[in-house]
Amino acid sequence: MVDAKGRNMKCLTFFLMLPESVKSKSSKSSKKGNASGSSKLPPVCYEIITLRSKKKKKMAADIFPTKKPASTTTVQQYQQQNLNNNNTIQNCNWQGLYSTIRERNSVMFNNELMADVHFVVGQPGRTQRLPGHRYVLAVGSSVFHAMFYGELAENKDEIHIPDVEPAAFLAMLKYIYCDEIDLSADTVLATLYAAKKYIVPHLARACVNFLETSLSAKNACVLLSQSCLFEEPELTQRCWEVIDAQAELALRSEGFCDIDAQTLESILQRETLNAKEIVVFEAALNWAEAECQRQELTSSTDNKRKVLGKAMYLIRIPTMALDDFANGAAQSGVLTLNETNDIFLWYTAAKKPELQFVSQPRKGLLPQRCHRFQSCAYRSNQWRYRGRCDSIQFAVDKRVFIAGFGLYGSSCGSAEYSAKIELKRQGVLLGQNLSKYFSDGSSNTFPVWFEYPVQIEPDTFYTASVVLDGNELSYFGQEGMTEVQCGKVTFQFQCSSDSTNGTGVQGGQIPELIFYA
């Protein structure tokens, strides 16, 4: 085609069907068409439009770059309609509000428009009816594909799903329709169950990642139980790491009482539990009381012993301190008289009786030490303590649990120090303890422990601080390192603004971080 100036130009030709209102403008051509024998065809008007085209092909979003986008209010309105399961869309040309197929597909999420299947989700009395679109669901899940298009597909308009919570099912639908992952602590386990049931692996992986990042001593036992149910070995291993290192916190958590009997036994027989046995015993009794309530039994000592069953013998009662046994387990009422007598003889008699209880103490965890100085020294006027703070910041590349600090002692013979140790993250106190330690005058480090190990997440800087009170000068570290490799864990150090006594990366106090990994 040649334009008015004689230039060649490529063209795109569109045949547009014009509405009846436009026919009047071309009535003459219509009459001629009718006279030519085409009166049987519906009265339609065509118009040819020619557009100049450029050599480079463009997508729809590139062709209309100046088109006014949908207002934030309008988009939010449709999103709210999705959440409320609204059946109507006010704008008849809603497709034009969104530039991508993902956005247009998202409008169908929880929307009755064009819905060809419905789900009644939840237990009887707490159900929610949710709309769906077979094609979209089949694209997002192989289970839905088999359900709707497989050889044994059933053409049901309404499908009942009593074993999935409505909030979790909606979270899965939102991922399938919108490619968005919306998880919360309250629904993540139920969402993981739904993702596993309908084989949506990427959503399941996101749920596991969410659980791993939110893992703590408070929920580790419950998540351990769930990870075994969902067959997630990596999550199971992470749970064990937390339970082993922070065993006493985990055993005293409310979540411990909610675990099943099989998980209880696996925890009680754990060799690496880092806890006193009296704490293990008390946790088992708390679980037994909760189990009695679940089985609608009175919380008597006989019933507690009954629900514990063989798990009772997994508690290593003979390894308790004698005071803990005499004042605790012996007076609990869950042990028989013969068991109590035999355990007392085990503590005192030369010829020890045979016991059904395990008599070997748990191995626990072996603490590791990160030493950040290459040498140490002392001078006649250093390192002095007058209530000032020695502090250093550190970060790790893997989750660890800081159990305490290794500190230098006196350089002038034996001396005793009072130490207040703290661990903070962005100014928030995570752990502290006030204790004393005795140094023998050597250049060795002396451990000072937190009450419970503190969980440290990777790629975040934490502040370790100590305020020492002692009359004598002490050794101090020098030739400090900014990065230290300890086994599979890498520590990075930087100076802290909290340090007012001279400690920094190159020298000072806090030569060691004691941790479990």
Salt bridges, closest charged atoms under 4 A:
ASP3 OD2 - ARG7 NE 2.91
GLU20 OE1 - LYS23 NZ 2.68
GLU112 OE1 - HIS118 NE2 2.80
GLU154 OE1 - LYS156 NZ 3.21
GLU158 OE2 - ARG129 NE 2.87
GLU158 OE1 - HIS160 NE2 3.55
ASP163 OD1 - LYS197 NZ 2.76
GLU180 OE2 - ARG102 NH2 3.57
GLU180 OE1 - LYS174 NZ 3.83
ASP182 OD2 - LYS174 NZ 3.53
GLU212 OE2 - ARG205 NH2 3.69
GLU232 OE2 - LYS196 NZ 2.65
GLU234 OE1 - ARG205 NH1 3.69
GLU241 OE2 - ARG238 NH1 3.85
ASP244 OD2 - ARG270 NH2 2.88
GLU248 OE1 - ARG252 NH1 3.84
GLU271 OE1 - ARG316 NH2 2.85
GLU277 OE2 - ARG362 NH2 2.83
GLU291 OE1 - ARG294 NH2 2.82
GLU339 OE2 - ARG305 NH2 2.88
ASP397 OD2 - LYS398 NZ 3.87
GLU422 OE2 - LYS420 NZ 3.74
GLU422 OE1 - LYS424 NZ 3.82
GLU457 OE2 - ARG399 NE 3.16
GLU512 OE1 - ARG369 NH1 2.83
GLU512 OE2 - HIS371 ND1 3.09
